[in-house]
């Protein structure tokens, strides 16, 4: 009987481990998708930042407020 109980214990542990591995695999897959989305958003924000910086640098005074004339001139 002891061998039967040991065998059932091993099967139970194996089933638990298979479930845990499956759940962890799902979590990793979701995190990979989230990382991909965040990387896309970061690239988009970096592009918008570069565009804004370039626009400010091309404006009056080269984007430097020291070189801009005050509005009352």
C-alpha positions in Angstrom: 0.0 0.0 0.0 2.8 2.4 0.7 4.1 2.2 -2.9 0.6 3.0 -4.1 0.4 6.0 -1.9 3.8 7.2 -3.0 2.8 6.8 -6.6 -0.4 8.8 -6.1 1.7 11.5 -4.3 4.1 11.7 -7.2 1.2 12.0 -9.7 -0.4 14.7 -7.6 2.8 16.7 -7.4 3.4 16.3 -11.2 -0.1 17.5 -11.9 0.4 20.6 -9.6 3.8 21.3 -11.3 2.2 21.1 -14.8 -0.5 23.5 -13.8 2.1 25.9 -12.3 4.2 25.8 -15.4 1.2 26.4 -17.6 0.1 29.4 -15.5 3.7 30.8 -15.5 3.9 30.4 -19.3 0.6 32.4 -19.6 2.0 35.2 -17.4 5.3 35.3 -19.4 3.3 35.5 -22.7 1.1 38.4 -21.4 4.2 40.2 -20.1 5.9 39.9 -23.5 2.9 41.4 -25.2 2.8 44.2 -22.7 6.5 44.9 -23.2 6.0 45.0 -26.9 3.2 47.6 -26.5 5.2 49.7 -24.1 8.2 49.7 -26.5 6.0 50.9 -29.3 4.6 53.6 -27.1 8.1 54.6 -26.1 9.2 54.8 -29.7 6.2 57.0 -30.5 6.8 59.3 -27.6 10.5 59.6 -28.5 9.5 60.6 -32.0 7.1 63.2 -30.8 9.8 64.5 -28.4 12.3 64.8 -31.3 9.7 66.6 -33.5 8.8 69.0 -30.7 12.5 69.7 -30.0 13.2 70.3 -33.7 10.2 72.6 -34.0 11.4 74.6 -31.0 15.0 74.8 -32.3 13.7 76.1 -35.7 11.5 78.8 -34.1 12.5 82.4 -33.5 15.9 82.7 -31.9 16.7 79.1 -32.6 14.6 77.9 -29.7 16.7 79.8 -27.2 14.5 82.1 -25.1 17.5 84.4 -24.4 17.7 85.2 -28.1 14.0 85.9 -28.5 12.7 89.5 -28.5 10.2 90.4 -25.8 6.6 90.9 -27.2 6.7 94.7 -26.5 9.4 95.4 -29.1 
